Amino acid sequence: MTEAEKAEIIEKAKSWFRDSVASNHMANTRKLVDAKEFNVNPFTAVYLASFLKGKLDADGIARALIYPRVFGTSIATTFGDQVQRFTSEVLSGFKSIVSGIDIEFDDHVDGKRKYCQLKSGPNTINKDDVVSIDGHFRAIKNLARTNRFDLAIDQLVVGIVYGEKSRINGHYKKIERDYHYDVLVGEEFWYRLTGDQGFYSDLLVAITEVAVEANFKEELEDIISTLAKDPIIAAMAVEQD
C-alpha cells in the first residue's frame, strides 16, 4: 500500500468520524432535555446526584442522568452502529462482493488473501453473533468448495477496528478456540491491512483532531440546565429536600 493510499484512508476516517459518529452523538445528546428519554430510577438518581455534587439538587440529578448516557452508552452505541458505513466509506477499496464478508485484503504479514468480517470493538459481540459469523464463513467455504477454489481456514478472519487482543470478550475467544478463525484486533488488524506498523497510532491521532473540533461544552451545559427544569427532575429534588 502506498503512502498516498494510507493517507486517503486516514482522511476518509476523519470524515466518517466527523459526519457519522460525532454528528449523531451530538444529535442524540440534544434529545436529552426531556426526562422521558431516561428510564429514571429515583433511588439511584438521587444517590448519584449527591455523590457527584455533595448535595442534592435538580442540576445534580440531571448530570447524574446525562453523564453516563453521553459519555458511555450513547457514544459506544453510535460508534458500533456506524461500522457498516465505516466499511463502505473508509475501507471502500477493500469492500468484498462475497455475501457475508465485509472486506478482502492481501495480508501484509503472510501474503494470503483474507476474507474479513469487521467489528467495532473488543467487547461488541454476543453468542448469537458468534453463530452468525460462523454461518457466513461456512457459506464462503461451501462456495469455494463448489467452485473448486482453494480456501484455507486462516484466510477467514474477524477484524476489530480498535482495542487490544488481551481485552477481547469470551465470544471472540470462542471464535478462535472453537471455530479456529483468527481475530485481528486494533494495531495488528491495521498492520496486516496496510503494512504500516504505526498506522493504528496515526489513525488515533487523526480521530483526536476531529474530537478537538467537537467542542460541545456550552451546548451540553444548556441541555443539562433544561433537563434540570423538567417537572419530573425538579419534583425528585424537592421531594428529597
C-alpha positions as CSV (number, residue, x, y, z in Angstrom):
1,M,0.0,0.0,0.0
2,T,1.4,3.4,-1.0
3,E,1.7,6.4,1.4
4,A,-1.0,8.1,-0.7
5,E,-3.4,5.2,-0.2
6,K,-2.8,5.2,3.6
7,A,-3.3,9.0,3.7
8,E,-6.6,8.5,1.9
9,I,-7.8,6.1,4.5
10,I,-6.9,8.5,7.2
11,E,-8.8,11.4,5.6
12,K,-11.8,9.1,5.0
13,A,-11.7,8.0,8.6
14,K,-11.7,11.6,9.8
15,S,-14.7,12.4,7.6
16,W,-16.5,9.3,8.7
17,F,-16.0,10.1,12.4
18,R,-17.0,13.7,12.0
19,D,-20.1,13.0,9.9
20,S,-21.3,9.7,11.2
21,V,-20.1,9.4,14.8
22,A,-19.7,12.9,16.2
23,S,-22.8,14.4,14.5
24,N,-25.0,11.5,15.5
25,H,-23.7,11.6,19.1
26,M,-24.5,15.4,19.2
27,A,-28.0,14.8,17.8
28,N,-28.7,12.1,20.3
29,T,-27.4,14.3,23.1
30,R,-29.8,17.1,22.1
31,K,-32.7,14.8,22.8
32,L,-31.8,14.5,26.5
33,V,-33.7,17.7,27.5
34,D,-36.7,15.5,28.3
35,A,-36.8,13.2,31.4
36,K,-38.8,10.8,29.4
37,E,-35.7,9.9,27.4
38,F,-34.4,8.2,30.5
39,N,-35.6,5.2,32.4
40,V,-35.2,7.0,35.7
41,N,-34.5,5.1,38.9
42,P,-35.3,7.7,41.6
43,F,-33.3,5.8,44.2
44,T,-30.0,5.7,42.3
45,A,-30.6,9.1,40.6
46,V,-30.7,11.0,43.9
47,Y,-27.8,8.9,45.3
48,L,-25.6,9.6,42.3
49,A,-26.6,13.3,42.3
50,S,-25.4,13.6,45.9
51,F,-22.3,11.5,45.2
52,L,-21.5,13.8,42.3
53,K,-22.0,17.2,43.9
54,G,-22.0,16.6,47.6
55,K,-25.6,17.9,47.8
56,L,-28.9,17.1,46.2
57,D,-30.4,19.4,43.7
58,A,-32.1,19.2,40.2
59,D,-28.8,20.1,38.5
60,G,-27.1,17.2,40.1
61,I,-29.8,14.8,39.2
62,A,-29.7,16.0,35.6
63,R,-26.0,15.5,35.4
64,A,-26.2,12.0,37.1
65,L,-28.6,11.0,34.3
66,I,-26.9,12.7,31.3
67,Y,-23.2,11.9,32.0
68,P,-23.5,8.1,31.8
69,R,-25.6,8.4,28.6
70,V,-23.4,11.0,26.9
71,F,-20.0,9.6,27.9
72,G,-20.9,5.9,27.9
73,T,-23.7,4.1,26.2
74,S,-24.6,6.8,23.6
75,I,-21.2,7.2,22.0
76,A,-20.4,3.5,22.2
77,T,-23.7,2.6,20.5
78,T,-23.3,5.3,17.9
79,F,-19.8,4.1,17.0
80,G,-20.9,0.5,16.8
81,D,-23.9,1.4,14.7
82,Q,-21.7,3.2,12.1
83,V,-19.3,0.3,11.4
84,Q,-21.1,-0.6,8.2
85,R,-20.7,2.9,7.0
86,F,-17.0,2.7,8.1
87,T,-16.7,-0.3,5.8
88,S,-18.4,1.3,2.8
89,E,-16.8,4.8,3.2
90,V,-13.4,4.4,4.8
91,L,-12.5,0.9,3.5
92,S,-14.3,1.1,0.2
93,G,-11.3,-0.1,-1.7
94,F,-11.3,-3.4,0.2
95,K,-15.1,-4.0,0.1
96,S,-15.9,-7.6,-0.7
97,I,-18.6,-8.7,-3.2
98,V,-18.9,-12.0,-1.3
99,S,-22.1,-12.2,0.7
100,G,-21.4,-12.1,4.5
101,I,-17.9,-10.8,4.0
102,D,-17.2,-7.1,4.7
103,I,-13.7,-6.6,3.3
104,E,-11.0,-8.6,1.4
105,F,-7.3,-7.8,1.6
106,D,-3.9,-9.3,1.0
107,D,-2.3,-9.8,4.4
108,H,1.0,-7.9,4.7
109,V,2.3,-10.5,7.2
110,D,1.7,-13.8,5.4
111,G,0.7,-12.6,2.0
112,K,-2.5,-14.5,1.9
113,R,-5.8,-13.2,0.7
114,K,-8.0,-12.6,3.8
115,Y,-11.8,-12.6,3.9
116,C,-12.8,-10.5,6.8
117,Q,-15.9,-9.7,8.9
118,L,-15.4,-6.3,10.5
119,K,-16.5,-5.5,14.1
120,S,-16.1,-2.2,16.0
121,G,-14.5,-3.2,19.4
122,P,-13.2,-6.0,21.6
123,N,-16.5,-6.3,23.5
124,T,-19.1,-5.8,20.9
125,I,-20.4,-9.3,20.0
126,N,-22.6,-11.8,21.8
127,K,-23.2,-15.5,21.5
128,D,-25.7,-15.0,18.6
129,D,-23.1,-13.1,16.7
130,V,-20.7,-16.0,17.0
131,V,-23.2,-18.2,15.3
132,S,-23.8,-15.6,12.6
133,I,-20.0,-15.1,12.0
134,D,-19.5,-18.9,11.6
135,G,-22.5,-19.1,9.3
136,H,-21.1,-16.5,7.0
137,F,-17.7,-18.2,6.9
138,R,-19.3,-21.6,6.4
139,A,-21.1,-20.1,3.4
140,I,-17.9,-18.9,1.7
141,K,-16.2,-22.2,2.5
142,N,-19.1,-24.0,0.7
143,L,-18.9,-21.6,-2.2
144,A,-15.1,-22.2,-2.5
145,R,-15.7,-25.9,-2.4
146,T,-18.4,-25.8,-5.1
147,N,-16.1,-23.7,-7.3
148,R,-13.0,-25.8,-6.6
149,F,-11.3,-22.8,-5.2
150,D,-8.6,-23.4,-2.5
151,L,-9.5,-21.6,0.7
152,A,-7.6,-22.2,3.9
153,I,-9.2,-21.6,7.3
154,D,-6.6,-19.0,8.2
155,Q,-7.9,-16.9,5.3
156,L,-11.1,-16.3,7.2
157,V,-10.6,-13.6,9.9
158,V,-12.5,-11.3,12.1
159,G,-11.1,-7.7,12.2
160,I,-11.7,-5.4,15.1
161,V,-11.3,-1.7,14.4
162,Y,-10.0,-0.7,17.9
163,G,-8.7,-2.3,21.1
164,E,-6.2,-4.8,22.3
165,K,-6.2,-8.6,21.9
166,S,-5.9,-9.1,25.7
167,R,-9.2,-7.3,26.1
168,I,-11.5,-9.3,23.8
169,N,-14.5,-10.8,25.3
170,G,-15.3,-14.5,25.7
171,H,-17.3,-14.6,22.5
172,Y,-14.3,-13.6,20.4
173,K,-12.2,-16.1,22.3
174,K,-14.7,-18.8,21.4
175,I,-14.4,-17.9,17.7
176,E,-10.7,-18.5,17.9
177,R,-10.8,-21.5,20.3
178,D,-13.7,-23.5,18.9
179,Y,-14.0,-22.3,15.3
180,H,-10.3,-21.6,14.6
181,Y,-10.9,-18.3,12.9
182,D,-8.2,-15.6,13.6
183,V,-9.3,-12.5,15.4
184,L,-7.2,-9.4,14.5
185,V,-7.5,-6.5,16.9
186,G,-6.6,-2.9,16.7
187,E,-2.9,-2.4,15.8
188,E,-2.5,-5.9,14.4
189,F,-5.6,-5.6,12.2
190,W,-4.4,-2.3,10.7
191,Y,-0.8,-3.5,10.3
192,R,-2.0,-6.5,8.4
193,L,-4.3,-4.4,6.2
194,T,-1.8,-1.6,5.5
195,G,1.6,-3.0,6.1
196,D,2.4,0.0,8.3
197,Q,3.2,-0.8,12.0
198,G,2.4,2.8,13.0
199,F,-0.9,3.1,11.1
200,Y,-3.2,2.5,14.1
201,S,-1.4,5.2,16.1
202,D,-1.7,7.6,13.1
203,L,-5.4,6.8,12.9
204,L,-6.0,7.6,16.5
205,V,-4.2,10.9,16.1
206,A,-6.4,11.7,13.2
207,I,-9.6,10.9,15.1
208,T,-8.3,13.1,18.0
209,E,-8.0,16.0,15.6
210,V,-11.7,15.6,14.8
211,A,-12.5,15.3,18.5
212,V,-10.9,18.6,19.2
213,E,-13.3,20.2,16.7
214,A,-16.3,18.8,18.6
215,N,-16.4,21.3,21.4
216,F,-19.9,20.7,22.8
217,K,-19.3,22.0,26.3
218,E,-21.6,25.1,26.2
219,E,-24.4,23.3,24.5
220,L,-24.1,20.4,26.9
221,E,-24.5,22.8,29.8
222,D,-27.6,24.2,28.2
223,I,-29.0,20.7,27.8
224,I,-28.3,19.9,31.5
225,S,-29.9,23.2,32.6
226,T,-33.1,22.4,30.5
227,L,-33.3,18.9,31.8
228,A,-33.0,20.1,35.4
229,K,-36.1,22.2,34.9
230,D,-38.1,19.2,33.7
231,P,-41.0,18.7,36.2
232,I,-40.1,15.1,36.8
233,I,-36.5,16.0,37.7
234,A,-37.5,19.1,39.7
235,A,-40.0,17.1,41.7
236,M,-37.4,14.5,42.6
237,A,-35.2,17.2,44.1
238,V,-38.0,18.8,46.0
239,E,-39.2,15.5,47.4
240,Q,-35.8,14.7,48.9
241,D,-35.2,18.1,50.5
